[in-house]
Amino acid sequence: MVHDTLAYTPRGVYNCGNMKHINEGNKVKIIRRLKLIEGQVRGLQRLIDNDTYCIDVITQTSAVKQGLSNVEDLLLENHLSGCILDQVKKGQSEKAKQEILRVYQLKRK
């Protein structure tokens, strides 16, 4: 679906084309964090398989959620300071405003 010549991603955020605005240092941080989260999820599977006490499992699910939130924060920071800043510099302030509102809506979920 296309709206005002902007392609939407499946979650409803405007697609700025690629992740070129993420510098290599942040990309490395994001990948590292995602690998840690992947390990935590595998650990959760083992906890369930081993009939671990529910509170211990919930503690680990909370850690996974926090890890994902940290990844999301990095991605949003890069998006706002990259894609959206480029839109403003190109005089596409309405497009940038709409995208900022979408990011805000996603973050509130």
Stockholm file with secondary structure:
# STOCKHOLM 1.0

chainA/1-109         MVHDTLAYTPRGVYNCGNMKHINEGNKVKIIRRLKLIEGQVRGLQRLIDNDTYCIDVITQTSAVKQGLSNVEDLLLENHLSGCILDQVKKGQSEKAKQEILRVYQLKRK
#=GR chainA/1-109 SS CEETTEEBCTTSCBCCSSSTTSCHHHHHHHHHHHHHHHHHHHHHHHHHHTTCCHHHHHHHHHHHHHHHHHHHHHHHHHHIIIIIHHHHHTTCHHHHHHHHHHHHHHHHC
#=GC SS_cons         CEETTEEBCTTSCBCCSSSTTSCHHHHHHHHHHHHHHHHHHHHHHHHHHTTCCHHHHHHHHHHHHHHHHHHHHHHHHHHIIIIIHHHHHTTCHHHHHHHHHHHHHHHHC
//
